[in-house]
Amino acid sequence: MSKLGNLGARLHRGEVSYDFIGHRKLWYGISILITITAILGLAVRGLNMGIDFQGGAVFTTPKTSVSVSQAEDFAEEASGHTAVVQKLGNGTMRIQIAGMDTQQSDQIKDKLAEDFKVDSERIAADLVGPSWGDQIADKAWQGLAIFMVLVVIYLAIAFEWRMAIAALVALIHDITITVGIYALVGFEVTPGTVIGLLTILGYSLYDTVVVFDSLKEQTKDITKQTRFTYSDIANRSINGTLVRSINTTVVALLPVAGLLFIGGGVLGAGTLNDISLSLFVGLAAGAYSSIFIATPLVADLKEREPQMRALRKRVLAKRAQGGDQAEPSVAGVGEAYDGDDDATPAVVGPRGQASRSRGGRGRPSGKRR
């Protein structure tokens, strides 16, 4: 941990850095590949919608020695629909049958009581009509749309429209991956899933806004200097907040992992899976997108502005004459930006310190500005 803290301090001071912006095409490619996989999973397998969205019934039996597979056979035979059975910690069973006609619930309840060899009054039945599920789905979509609009408006006012667009792309990226994994895993989608999705959107924005705030502060009067391009400063902003983002993400993931793997997997509390999976995947995707998607996308958009293109030419011309160099790199040297044909590779060296090209007797060949 002390080494991580030391690395974080060095990153913040600019003594070392990683060229995130220069490798942005790699991050874009990884994200596109994961997103396509998620979309294919969603298209092929679809979402396992719970009874809150489809309508149906949930039957809770008293403590029984019947196995889960036997209970599934009993429920499917009684209802004619696919049943999802969970054995709860106290030995009771939760039998969920989606898409069934709620008017048949009494007949199904009596048949289950006969199969389980218990009195029908001891089996609890909770019914959900299909209209209720439609209302929940509509409200969920409305809430998501309103959230997106408010986020874009706020970021456009607080920062600028390019950052608002980048944050929106990152949010859509996180939602798509989370929903796609739900389809691939086959976990049931419940109102808890929707709550988890809305929660991770806020967390994803938190990380993104932290980087954007640092970027906004460091790019004030950027065109009045000739040492750094916008991409260079964007890279500094990511590196300066990198360890902070990692720490907050790990701390947030630990309790969620406990809910998902221990609560849902080990203890068998399957009702925790719906919200814990969306939180776990969303938190990880949100941390990734704030570093590897949102900020590089802002740099791409900004570098296309005429004043930033002019700044880049001045910076590159000064570097070609032996002036200040670009950002240092920990894991390798890459181009800070390759949108222009005249882009040159970044050179390793201490941040904020001029590099000098020395002649035969060690005298500087160019003046430092």
ChimeraX attribute file (.defattr): number of C-alpha atoms within 10 A of each C-alpha:
attribute: neighborCount
match mode: 1-to-1
recipient: residues
	/A:1	6
	/A:2	7
	/A:3	8
	/A:4	11
	/A:5	12
	/A:6	11
	/A:7	16
	/A:8	20
	/A:9	15
	/A:10	15
	/A:11	22
	/A:12	20
	/A:13	14
	/A:14	18
	/A:15	17
	/A:16	23
	/A:17	27
	/A:18	21
	/A:19	25
	/A:20	26
	/A:21	28
	/A:22	20
	/A:23	17
	/A:24	21
	/A:25	14
	/A:26	13
	/A:27	18
	/A:28	16
	/A:29	11
	/A:30	13
	/A:31	20
	/A:32	13
	/A:33	11
	/A:34	17
	/A:35	21
	/A:36	15
	/A:37	17
	/A:38	21
	/A:39	19
	/A:40	15
	/A:41	19
	/A:42	19
	/A:43	12
	/A:44	11
	/A:45	15
	/A:46	16
	/A:47	20
	/A:48	17
	/A:49	18
	/A:50	21
	/A:51	24
	/A:52	23
	/A:53	24
	/A:54	20
	/A:55	22
	/A:56	23
	/A:57	22
	/A:58	20
	/A:59	20
	/A:60	20
	/A:61	24
	/A:62	16
	/A:63	14
	/A:64	14
	/A:65	10
	/A:66	14
	/A:67	11
	/A:68	16
	/A:69	12
	/A:70	12
	/A:71	22
	/A:72	19
	/A:73	13
	/A:74	20
	/A:75	25
	/A:76	15
	/A:77	15
	/A:78	18
	/A:79	20
	/A:80	12
	/A:81	13
	/A:82	16
	/A:83	19
	/A:84	19
	/A:85	23
	/A:86	20
	/A:87	21
	/A:88	16
	/A:89	11
	/A:90	9
	/A:91	13
	/A:92	16
	/A:93	23
	/A:94	21
	/A:95	22
	/A:96	21
	/A:97	28
	/A:98	25
	/A:99	18
	/A:100	21
	/A:101	16
	/A:102	18
	/A:103	10
	/A:104	12
	/A:105	21
	/A:106	12
	/A:107	12
	/A:108	23
	/A:109	24
	/A:110	17
	/A:111	18
	/A:112	24
	/A:113	18
	/A:114	13
	/A:115	15
	/A:116	19
	/A:117	10
	/A:118	16
	/A:119	14
	/A:120	17
	/A:121	11
	/A:122	12
	/A:123	18
	/A:124	13
	/A:125	18
	/A:126	12
	/A:127	19
	/A:128	20
	/A:129	18
	/A:130	19
	/A:131	13
	/A:132	14
	/A:133	21
	/A:134	15
	/A:135	12
	/A:136	16
	/A:137	18
	/A:138	12
	/A:139	12
	/A:140	15
	/A:141	12
	/A:142	12
	/A:143	13
	/A:144	15
	/A:145	12
	/A:146	10
	/A:147	14
	/A:148	16
	/A:149	11
	/A:150	11
	/A:151	19
	/A:152	20
	/A:153	14
	/A:154	13
	/A:155	21
	/A:156	15
	/A:157	11
	/A:158	14
	/A:159	16
	/A:160	16
	/A:161	16
	/A:162	19
	/A:163	25
	/A:164	23
	/A:165	19
	/A:166	24
	/A:167	28
	/A:168	19
	/A:169	15
	/A:170	28
	/A:171	25
	/A:172	15
	/A:173	20
	/A:174	28
	/A:175	21
	/A:176	21
	/A:177	23
	/A:178	24
	/A:179	23
	/A:180	25
	/A:181	23
	/A:182	25
	/A:183	24
	/A:184	19
	/A:185	14
	/A:186	14
	/A:187	19
	/A:188	21
	/A:189	22
	/A:190	22
	/A:191	18
	/A:192	16
	/A:193	22
	/A:194	19
	/A:195	15
	/A:196	21
	/A:197	23
	/A:198	18
	/A:199	16
	/A:200	25
	/A:201	22
	/A:202	16
	/A:203	19
	/A:204	24
	/A:205	22
	/A:206	16
	/A:207	23
	/A:208	27
	/A:209	21
	/A:210	16
	/A:211	25
	/A:212	25
	/A:213	13
	/A:214	17
	/A:215	23
	/A:216	16
	/A:217	10
	/A:218	15
	/A:219	15
	/A:220	9
	/A:221	8
	/A:222	16
	/A:223	17
	/A:224	8
	/A:225	12
	/A:226	19
	/A:227	23
	/A:228	23
	/A:229	27
	/A:230	24
	/A:231	26
	/A:232	22
	/A:233	22
	/A:234	27
	/A:235	25
	/A:236	29
	/A:237	26
	/A:238	29
	/A:239	25
	/A:240	23
	/A:241	18
	/A:242	20
	/A:243	18
	/A:244	15
	/A:245	21
	/A:246	15
	/A:247	12
	/A:248	13
	/A:249	19
	/A:250	13
	/A:251	10
	/A:252	16
	/A:253	19
	/A:254	12
	/A:255	13
	/A:256	20
	/A:257	17
	/A:258	15
	/A:259	23
	/A:260	24
	/A:261	17
	/A:262	14
	/A:263	18
	/A:264	19
	/A:265	14
	/A:266	12
	/A:267	12
	/A:268	17
	/A:269	18
	/A:270	19
	/A:271	15
	/A:272	17
	/A:273	23
	/A:274	23
	/A:275	23
	/A:276	24
	/A:277	25
	/A:278	29
	/A:279	28
	/A:280	22
	/A:281	23
	/A:282	29
	/A:283	27
	/A:284	19
	/A:285	22
	/A:286	27
	/A:287	26
	/A:288	22
	/A:289	28
	/A:290	27
	/A:291	24
	/A:292	23
	/A:293	25
	/A:294	26
	/A:295	29
	/A:296	27
	/A:297	21
	/A:298	23
	/A:299	25
	/A:300	19
	/A:301	14
	/A:302	17
	/A:303	22
	/A:304	13
	/A:305	11
	/A:306	10
	/A:307	13
	/A:308	17
	/A:309	17
	/A:310	14
	/A:311	22
	/A:312	24
	/A:313	17
	/A:314	18
	/A:315	21
	/A:316	24
	/A:317	15
	/A:318	18
	/A:319	21
	/A:320	12
	/A:321	14
	/A:322	19
	/A:323	23
	/A:324	24
	/A:325	25
	/A:326	28
	/A:327	29
	/A:328	23
	/A:329	20
	/A:330	13
	/A:331	10
	/A:332	12
	/A:333	17
	/A:334	20
	/A:335	20
	/A:336	27
	/A:337	25
	/A:338	14
	/A:339	12
	/A:340	12
	/A:341	7
	/A:342	12
	/A:343	14
	/A:344	17
	/A:345	16
	/A:346	22
	/A:347	19
	/A:348	18
	/A:349	17
	/A:350	17
	/A:351	20
	/A:352	15
	/A:353	13
	/A:354	17
	/A:355	19
	/A:356	19
	/A:357	13
	/A:358	12
	/A:359	10
	/A:360	7
	/A:361	6
	/A:362	9
	/A:363	10
	/A:364	14
	/A:365	14
	/A:366	14
	/A:367	9
	/A:368	12
	/A:369	10
